[in-house]
Amino acid sequence: MREVVIVDGVRTPIGKAGREKGYYKDVRADDLAVNCIKRLLEKNPQLDPKEIEDVVWGCANQTGEQGLNIGRMIALLAGLPVEVAGSASRTITAEGAMISEAPLLFIWAWTSPRVAPG
């Protein structure tokens, strides 16, 4: 059995929510996520972006700018190589399930580093 290691964790900033008065109401979701990827790579210079195989991202409401495979868009906007794949989950409660199941997916099939939300 392969050993699964979580390298690090970063998160999007927290602020008051709401369409009209929310702190991040004018900031796109993918831009917040890009900051996470960039910060993760800054904190872990030993992680070569060329070794990342996939960016797996959960999004409860994939509409507007989030409707174009947000995982792929985040990877590209973060400056990862174009060879890095991206995928998104369209299930509202999948974000937690994705991160909890990520180690199993690593064991079953994945051999390269992944970026996954939690």
Secondary structure by P-SEA (a helix, b strand, c coil): cbbbbbccccccccccccccccccccccaaaaaaaaaaaaaaaccccccccccbbbbbbcccccccccaaaaaaaaaacccccbbbbbbccccaaaaaaaaaaaaaaccccbbbbbcc
